[in-house]
């Protein structure tokens, strides 16, 4: 079940922190850079992020989560993480679909490691398109993707 997560609840924050650190270690390996920001987060920095967290929760365990913020008609996705034992089971797609249905924004944006091909494919399947690439540190490119909601894309969601 997908639900909004309360980052002021200690147990929820601990589960999010663990999920984030285990899943982003996989991304760090894929992109060849271990100093990605999600791996430096603490319980407190998650609490103070100001982001809304959606989670896929089963039997009290957070199996996947997504965080975002919204400014006017633009939603920016900051984190998308799936428990390593649940990769490729549709949880990330379900979270993205739930986000789009929940927010109904006209514009969605996300940054992903350019070498993280599974993430790029996931976003592309959800209608995101690469709009630019930047190198955040030597040898570590990020791709910015954007999804503009149109009447046709609303019918597919």
Helices and strands as residue ranges (DSSP letters): E 2-5, H 10-31, G 37-40, H 43-47, E 52-58, E 61-71, E 74-82, G 84-86, H 91-103, E 107-113, H 117-125, E 129-137, E 140-148, H 151-156
